[in-house]
Amino acid sequence: MLTIAVMLSGMAAFSQLTDGFYRVQNRGSQRYLYVRDCTGSVSTLGADMGALELWPRLEDAQSDPGSVIYLRKVGSAYDLTSQGTGVNEMTGRYMSINYDGNVAQVYNSGQYLYDVGNSDFNPEQGLVGAMTSKDMPGKTEYRLWIPTKVDSQTDNFFGFKPTVQTKSKYYCPFYADFAYTPVKDACRTWFVSQIDKEHAIAIIKEIKGTVARSQAVFVECISNSPSDNRADLLSEGGSKASGNLLTGTYFDNADRSAFSHKDTDPAIIPFDAKTMRVLATDTEGNLAYVNDDATVPTYEQVYINKKWRDNVKCIAHNQSFLMVTEDCPATLKVMTVEEYDKFLLAAGMHGVDFQQDDLWYDLQGNAVKGQPRKGIYIRNGKKHVVR
C-alpha cells in the first residue's frame, strides 16, 4: 500500500496529521495526486515516481478512487496507502514528515517530492519526481503539498460516477481499496452470485450496509451526479460477499505496462471478449453483462507478452468485471434473485399439473427423490426455494 513518510523542514510550527482518508494537492500547480500503478523506486541515485500522476479539477477527483490516500501514523512516520499498493511497497523504503497545519514537504535521501512539470503527452497532467532543492531552484511552491481529509459532508467528498444508464437507472461498476457505506439508502451495492448460461442470465444479490474493501461490485446510483451518490469511507469494516463472481482492477496505466508488477495488480488488463463480460445494456436497454461495449476504452499502445501492441481494448481502472468460460453467451441479462425465481417459475410451471401430496416436484413436474438440491420446487401447490 502507498507508504510516504512526510517531513516538513524549516516551517514555523509543527502539527500532527490524524489518521484518515485524504486528497493531496500540490500548492504550486493546484493539481491533485493520483496513484496509477504499483511500481517505482527511490534511492540516493535517483527516483522513479511514474506510478504517481497529478491532475487538475476537484470535480474529477471526487469520483476517482486513485485520488484517495489513507494516512496512518506509524512511529515518527506516516503510512499512506492507496490502490492496494504504496511507495514503501514500490520502493522498499519510507519517505519521512513535518506538517505546519496547512502544507507538507515529502522527501527521502535528501530528495523532495515535486510536481516537476507537464507531461509531453497531455499538458494537464503533472509529473511527480523526487529531486533535491538544488535541482529545482525557485520551485519551492511545487514541493509543497496540501493534504485535505475526504469528508462526505464537504466538497472534498467521494461519490460514485455512473458509466451505465438503463431506461430509468444509473450504474457504476466499482473496485477500490477502501470500505464504504453509501450516505443514502437509495444508493445500493450489488454483486453477481450465479450465472445461468442456459438462459443467459447473471443473477445478482445486494450487499447492505458497509461494503468491504477490495471487493468487486457495481453500484446502483441515485443520479448521474457523484454528489448525489456520496459514500462514507472506512479503512476496514463490512464483510466479503460469499460467492461473488466479479473481479476488478485498480489500474489501467498503459504507459507502465512494460514494467514488472505483482500478478494480482497488473498495470493494465487487456479485455478478452471470450472470457470477460462488462456491465452495460443489452439491445433492449436492459442492464446486462456483455462481451463488448463502448465503456471498454482503447489504448494506442500496450505491452502484452513482451511485445508492444497497438489499439488494445483494456478494462478501465477501478472497474469490476465478470470472468466467464468460453461457452458463455455473449450477453447475460441481469436479474435479482427474486426476479430470477419468478422467471424460472413462470417458465417452468407452464402446462405442468402439480399434485398436493406433500411430495417435492421440480419445475417440469417430476417428483424429486431424496433431499432437494439448490433450486426452485413445488410442494403442495406452493413454490419453495432451496438455497
C-alpha positions in Angstrom: 0.0 0.0 0.0 1.2 3.6 -0.7 3.6 4.5 2.0 5.0 8.0 2.3 6.6 9.4 5.4 6.2 13.1 5.3 8.6 15.5 6.9 8.3 19.3 6.9 11.6 21.0 7.5 12.1 24.7 8.1 8.5 25.6 8.9 7.3 27.8 11.8 5.1 25.3 13.5 4.6 21.6 13.8 1.3 19.8 13.7 0.1 16.2 13.5 -1.9 14.7 10.7 -4.5 12.4 12.1 -5.3 9.0 10.6 -7.8 9.0 7.8 -8.5 9.3 4.1 -7.0 12.4 2.3 -6.6 14.0 -1.1 -3.2 15.6 -1.6 -3.0 18.8 -3.7 0.2 20.4 -5.0 0.3 24.0 -3.9 2.3 25.2 -6.8 0.3 23.7 -9.6 -3.0 23.1 -7.8 -3.1 19.6 -9.2 -4.2 16.5 -7.3 -2.1 13.4 -6.6 -3.3 10.1 -8.0 -1.9 6.5 -7.7 -2.0 4.9 -11.1 0.4 2.0 -10.8 2.3 -0.2 -8.3 5.9 0.2 -9.4 8.7 2.7 -8.6 12.0 3.3 -6.8 13.7 5.9 -4.6 17.5 6.0 -3.8 20.4 8.4 -3.5 21.0 8.0 -7.2 17.5 9.0 -8.3 13.8 8.1 -8.2 11.2 6.5 -10.4 7.8 8.0 -9.4 6.0 7.2 -12.6 3.3 5.4 -10.7 2.1 8.8 -9.4 0.3 11.3 -11.5 -1.1 14.8 -11.0 -4.3 16.1 -12.5 -6.4 19.3 -12.1 -10.0 19.8 -11.1 -11.6 18.6 -7.8 -14.7 17.6 -9.7 -12.8 14.8 -11.4 -11.0 13.7 -8.2 -14.4 13.5 -6.3 -15.3 10.2 -8.1 -11.8 8.7 -8.7 -10.5 6.2 -6.1 -7.0 6.8 -7.3 -7.1 10.2 -5.7 -8.0 8.8 -2.2 -5.0 8.1 0.0 -5.2 6.7 3.6 -2.7 8.2 6.1 -1.8 6.4 9.3 0.9 7.4 11.8 3.5 4.7 12.4 6.1 5.7 14.9 7.6 9.0 13.8 6.5 8.5 10.2 3.2 8.3 8.3 1.9 5.3 6.3 -0.1 6.4 3.3 -1.9 3.7 1.3 -4.0 3.7 -1.9 -5.0 1.4 -4.7 -3.7 -1.8 -2.9 -0.1 -0.5 -3.1 2.3 2.1 -1.7 5.6 3.9 -2.0 7.1 1.6 0.6 6.0 -1.5 -1.2 7.1 0.0 -4.6 10.4 1.4 -3.4 11.4 -0.6 -0.4 11.7 2.5 1.9 9.6 5.0 3.7 9.9 8.6 2.8 9.8 10.6 6.1 7.1 14.4 7.6 6.7 17.6 9.4 3.4 19.5 8.9 2.5 23.1 9.8 -1.2 22.6 9.8 -1.6 23.5 6.1 1.2 22.3 3.9 3.8 19.5 4.0 7.1 18.6 2.2 7.8 15.0 1.3 11.3 13.6 0.9 13.7 10.7 1.3 17.5 10.6 1.0 17.6 14.4 0.5 15.2 14.3 -2.4 11.9 16.1 -2.2 8.7 15.1 -3.9 7.9 17.7 -6.5 5.4 18.5 -9.3 8.2 18.6 -11.8 6.1 19.9 -14.8 3.7 18.9 -17.5 3.6 15.6 -19.4 4.7 15.6 -23.0 1.5 13.9 -24.0 -1.0 15.9 -22.0 -0.4 19.4 -20.7 -3.0 19.0 -18.0 -1.1 16.0 -16.5 1.7 16.8 -14.0 4.6 14.5 -13.4 5.9 13.6 -10.0 9.6 13.5 -9.3 11.9 13.3 -6.3 14.7 15.9 -6.6 17.0 18.0 -4.3 16.2 21.7 -3.8 19.3 22.4 -6.0 17.7 20.6 -8.9 14.5 22.7 -8.7 15.7 26.3 -7.9 12.9 28.8 -7.4 10.3 26.0 -7.3 9.6 25.9 -3.6 5.8 26.0 -4.1 6.0 22.9 -6.2 7.4 20.8 -3.4 4.6 21.9 -1.0 1.6 19.6 -0.6 -1.8 20.3 0.9 -3.5 17.2 2.5 -7.3 17.5 3.0 -9.4 14.9 4.6 -12.1 13.2 2.4 -15.5 14.0 4.0 -18.9 13.3 2.6 -20.2 16.5 4.2 -17.8 18.7 2.3 -16.8 19.4 -1.3 -13.9 17.1 -0.8 -16.3 14.0 -0.8 -16.1 10.7 -2.6 -19.1 9.8 -4.9 -19.8 7.2 -7.5 -19.8 8.3 -11.1 -22.1 6.0 -13.2 -20.9 4.8 -16.6 -24.0 2.7 -17.4 -27.6 4.0 -17.9 -30.7 2.0 -18.5 -34.1 3.4 -19.2 -34.6 4.6 -15.6 -31.4 3.9 -13.6 -27.7 4.6 -13.4 -24.9 2.1 -12.5 -21.2 2.2 -11.7 -19.0 -0.9 -11.9 -16.6 -0.5 -9.0 -13.4 -1.8 -7.3 -11.4 0.2 -4.8 -9.1 -0.3 -1.8 -11.4 1.1 0.8 -14.6 0.0 2.6 -17.6 2.3 2.2 -21.1 3.0 3.4 -23.4 4.8 1.0 -24.7 8.1 2.6 -28.2 7.5 1.2 -30.0 4.1 1.2 -31.2 4.6 -2.4 -27.6 4.1 -3.4 -27.3 0.3 -3.5 -24.5 -2.2 -4.0 -24.7 -5.4 -5.9 -22.6 -8.4 -6.9 -23.0 -11.4 -9.2 -23.7 -14.6 -7.3 -24.6 -17.0 -10.2 -24.6 -17.4 -14.0 -27.3 -19.3 -15.8 -25.7 -20.0 -19.1 -28.7 -21.9 -20.4 -31.0 -18.8 -20.1 -28.2 -16.2 -20.5 -28.8 -14.6 -17.1 -26.4 -13.1 -14.4 -28.1 -13.4 -11.0 -27.2 -10.6 -8.5 -27.5 -10.1 -4.8 -27.4 -6.9 -2.7 -24.8 -6.0 -0.1 -26.5 -3.9 2.5 -24.7 -1.5 4.9 -20.9 -1.3 4.8 -19.1 -2.8 1.7 -15.7 -4.3 2.5 -12.6 -3.0 0.8 -11.1 -4.6 -2.4 -14.5 -6.1 -3.3 -15.6 -6.1 -6.9 -19.2 -4.8 -7.1 -21.5 -2.5 -9.0 -23.4 0.4 -7.5 -26.9 1.4 -8.4 -26.7 5.2 -8.3 -29.3 7.8 -7.5 -28.4 10.0 -10.4 -25.5 10.6 -12.9 -24.0 13.2 -10.5 -21.3 11.9 -8.0 -22.6 14.5 -5.5 -25.9 12.5 -5.2 -24.0 9.2 -4.8 -21.7 10.0 -1.9 -20.2 7.5 0.4 -18.5 7.5 3.8 -15.1 5.8 3.5 -13.7 3.4 6.0 -10.3 1.7 6.3 -11.9 -1.6 7.4 -15.3 -3.0 8.1 -18.0 -4.8 6.2 -17.9 -8.4 5.2 -16.9 -10.1 2.0 -19.9 -11.3 -0.1 -19.9 -15.0 -0.3 -19.9 -16.5 -3.8 -19.0 -13.2 -5.6 -18.2 -13.9 -9.2 -17.0 -10.4 -10.0 -13.3 -9.4 -10.1 -11.7 -6.0 -10.5 -8.6 -4.0 -11.3 -7.1 -0.9 -9.7 -5.1 0.2 -12.7 -5.2 1.0 -16.5 -1.7 2.5 -16.9 -0.7 1.6 -20.4 2.5 3.7 -20.2 3.7 1.5 -17.4 2.6 -1.9 -18.8 6.2 -2.9 -19.7 7.3 -2.6 -16.0 7.3 -5.6 -13.6 4.2 -5.9 -11.5 2.5 -8.1 -8.9 0.4 -10.8 -10.6 -2.6 -9.6 -8.5 -2.3 -5.9 -9.5 -1.0 -5.6 -13.1 -0.7 -2.1 -14.6 -3.4 -2.8 -17.2 -5.7 -5.8 -18.1 -6.4 -6.3 -21.8 -10.0 -7.1 -22.5 -10.8 -10.6 -23.7 -14.2 -10.9 -25.3 -14.2 -14.7 -25.0 -13.7 -14.8 -21.2 -14.8 -11.4 -19.9 -18.1 -9.5 -19.6 -18.5 -5.9 -18.6 -21.6 -4.1 -17.2 -23.6 -2.4 -20.0 -27.0 -2.6 -21.5 -28.5 -5.1 -24.0 -30.2 -4.2 -27.3 -33.4 -3.5 -25.4 -31.8 -1.1 -23.0 -31.8 -3.6 -20.0 -28.9 -4.0 -17.6 -26.6 -6.8 -18.8 -23.1 -8.1 -18.9 -21.8 -8.0 -22.5 -18.6 -9.1 -24.3 -18.0 -5.7 -25.9 -19.1 -2.2 -25.1 -18.1 1.4 -25.7 -17.3 1.7 -22.0 -14.2 -0.5 -22.6 -11.5 2.0 -23.5 -9.0 1.5 -26.3 -5.3 2.3 -25.7 -2.9 3.2 -28.5 -0.1 1.0 -27.2 0.0 -1.7 -24.6 2.9 -4.1 -23.7 1.5 -7.6 -23.8 3.5 -10.9 -23.8 6.8 -9.0 -24.2 5.6 -7.0 -27.3 4.0 -3.6 -27.7 0.7 -3.9 -29.4 -1.4 -1.2 -31.0 -5.1 -0.2 -30.3 -5.8 -2.6 -27.5 -9.1 -2.6 -25.5 -8.5 -2.8 -21.8 -10.5 -2.8 -18.6 -10.8 0.8 -17.1 -9.2 1.5 -13.7 -11.2 0.8 -10.6 -13.7 -1.2 -12.6 -15.3 -4.6 -11.8 -15.9 -7.1 -14.5 -17.1 -10.7 -14.9 -14.9 -13.6 -15.8 -16.7 -16.4 -17.7 -15.9 -19.6 -19.6 -15.7 -19.5 -23.4 -19.0 -21.2 -23.8 -20.8 -18.4 -22.0 -23.4 -16.4 -24.0 -22.1 -13.0 -25.3 -24.8 -11.2 -23.4 -26.1 -12.0 -19.9 -29.3 -10.3 -18.7 -29.0 -9.1 -15.1 -31.7 -10.3 -12.7 -32.0 -10.2 -8.9 -32.6 -13.5 -7.1 -36.3 -12.6 -6.8 -36.6 -11.7 -10.5 -34.8 -14.9 -11.4 -37.1 -17.1 -9.2 -40.1 -15.5 -10.9 -38.6 -16.1 -14.3 -38.0 -19.8 -13.6 -41.4 -20.3 -12.0 -43.2 -18.7 -14.9 -41.2 -20.7 -17.5 -41.3 -24.0 -15.6 -44.9 -24.1 -14.4 -46.4 -23.6 -17.9 -48.6 -26.6 -18.7 -47.5 -28.6 -15.6 -50.1 -30.1 -13.3 -48.6 -30.3 -9.7 -50.3 -32.5 -7.1 -50.8 -31.6 -3.5 -49.5 -34.8 -2.0 -46.6 -33.5 0.3 -44.0 -34.6 -2.3 -41.4 -32.2 -3.9 -41.5 -31.6 -7.6 -39.1 -29.8 -9.9 -40.5 -27.2 -12.3 -41.0 -29.8 -15.0 -43.4 -31.7 -12.8 -41.1 -34.5 -11.9 -41.1 -35.9 -8.4 -37.8 -35.4 -6.6 -36.3 -38.3 -4.8 -34.4 -37.6 -1.6 -33.3 -34.2 -0.3 -33.9 -31.5 -2.9 -30.8 -29.7 -4.1 -30.4 -25.9 -4.6 -33.2 -24.6 -6.9 -37.0 -23.9 -7.1 -39.5 -26.6 -6.3 -43.2 -27.1 -5.8 -44.7 -28.8 -2.7 -48.4 -28.9 -2.0 -49.0 -26.5 -4.8 -46.7 -23.8 -3.4 -43.3 -22.6 -4.6 -40.3 -23.3 -2.4 -36.7 -22.1 -3.0 -33.9 -24.3 -1.7 -30.6 -22.3 -1.3 
